[in-house]
Amino acid sequence: MLGKVTEQRIFILIDGTLDEALEGFITDRRSRGLSPRTIDFYIEKLSRFRKFFQEKGILQIVEISTADIRLYLLGLSESCNNGGVHAHYRALRSFFNWWEGESEGNTNPIKKVSPPKVINNPKEGIAIDDVMKMVSACKTGMAERDKAILLSLVDTGCRASEFLSINIGDMDLVNGDIRILHGKGDKYRTVYLGRNSRRAVRRYLKTRSELFAHSPLWITNDGCRLTYSGLRQIIRRRARDANLKTPGIHDFRRCFAIEFLRNEGDIFTLQRILGHSSLEMVKRYLAIAKADCESAHRKASPVDRWNT
């Protein structure tokens, strides 16, 4: 079954079965130290691909043609949106590029397949006013922890996995620096907490009994490191307490990016803080901030408001 592979099977036969190739690819990704969520992404997308070709009776990887891949992606468009089809395409591209490198002389069938078009409409994420409503709603349970989490999520712009991996020793509460040791692509960077967020974190840490450099910053009731599902539950509960629709965890990152630009932050600094390898994603946030400026000008244009 895809995902359950032996560590010894890192390499595959040149003309091996599709199953062997898929298992070899997943083992290779694991050996590179990719995050569990990235591994799960590949397993999920490639399992569907595997099932499609099993049902067609194609078991050898060399039997898969460019036309077959196009047909597969076309079928996906009936049940997935453009973004979903593109995610499947990315997984397939990584798989076939890896397979081409492992084999010798075989044609890579995905090279002639154009990526599905995706309309990248920028998303605003959660409004800063709603974040503050959620913070104000933290009155029961681990209230100080939850306040600190909500403020820190929107103040650092961290990805969920980065946020949950922070240890106490990674943070400097004097100047607000937080070291992200293993960001996306295993890259190191620094994010920051403002004064109000640092205050909230200090209040939360006063409720903790043991504080060591290697201790996780965010913990559960029983002292274990907070998980992704645990963080999701906190956001869901505090949104419900504030009578708001539950935002996604990534919405806090979007909120940070847009508010940063609205408050005259520059896109190059934002790129470094967010840990993006290119400016493409940052430009989407810039489009929202620019639209805000245009809207504000239409409402407050001195000439338009002057009664002639």
Sequence and secondary structure as in RCSB ss.txt:
>XXXX:A:sequence
MLGKVTEQRIFILIDGTLDEALEGFITDRRSRGLSPRTIDFYIEKLSRFRKFFQEKGILQIVEISTADIRLYLLG
LSESCNNGGVHAHYRALRSFFNWWEGESEGNTNPIKKVSPPKVINNPKEGIAIDDVMKMVSACKTGMAERDKAIL
LSLVDTGCRASEFLSINIGDMDLVNGDIRILHGKGDKYRTVYLGRNSRRAVRRYLKTRSELFAHSPLWITNDGCR
LTYSGLRQIIRRRARDANLKTPGIHDFRRCFAIEFLRNEGDIFTLQRILGHSSLEMVKRYLAIAKADCESAHRKA
SPVDRWNT
>XXXX:A:secstr
 TT   TT  S  TT BHHHHHHHHHHHHHHTT  HHHHHHHHHHHHHHHHHHHHTT  BGGG  HHHHHHHHHH
HTTTS HHHHHHHHHHHHHHHHHHHHHSSS   TTTT             S HHHHHHHHHT  SSSHHHHHHHH
HHHHHH   HHHHHT BGGGB TTT EEEESS GGG  EEEE  HHHHHHHHHHHTT S   TTSBSSB TTS B
  HHHHHHHHHHHHHHTT     HHHHHHHHHHHHHHTT  HHHHHHHHT SSSHHHHHHHHHHHHHHHHHHHHH
 HHHHS  
